[in-house]
């Protein structure tokens, strides 16, 4: 669990998908409850307006902040929405290493820890600081044209190199640790983290990797090649994708599905372990296996893997064999 706050002022950043009625309702509920317990709530200016909590309304209950400095000095960021909202929040909090607590209002919500029907428990955990945080590996991404570095960014889930035109295939050479591995004619290549293994990587046919495993993943998308299998490499490895000069048409780099860079023929993308991880708040210590089952609705009917102690207790209760 977290250490008690050293400052008399505890500040919580609240980020909300204000385009949804249910998210606005939950956001206002969080503001009211946190303020009632003496915590300072900070909102982005436009979100404060969407929630009807701006100073212009005569309500002095929140701080308003600009995007660049919103997370500065905040104990944690509460994010109300789906995984897309959490990825947007990660952009705002990454430089400050502010822990993210996701309240899921989306569909799967793999990055979220709490559900919208568990608000009272979540608020109580925040007030009492009964939560922990875990670091999630990120990737740093560099874009080159020739030998010139023309762009850099990062990602929590994945960086994907994709064809820009639907009718044209992308020709690439992939590299691991400075050595060429294979040439693919493909729709694209996904370079993912373990956190992102249940996102685009999963849809592209890549493996699900437990968050405790430190690794980088490379997965081709619809590749026309004999050797075109998902790869799992060491976290110290450097992955590279080169768009061949003879490719007809350009490619595009997507990072977490939010930030894009145009890739002309000859462009090179390098992916390595990120210098700054993202911290995700945990309220429960449930095994990742249980999260997979719950989020994907997996059938485990017929499972008989109860521990020997549970089996003995069951038999001692007079119910017979489980």
Order of alpha helices (4+ residues) and beta strands (2+ residues): beta-alpha-beta-alpha-beta-beta-alpha-beta-beta-alpha-beta-beta-beta-beta-beta-beta-beta-alpha-beta-beta-beta-beta-beta-beta-beta-alpha-alpha
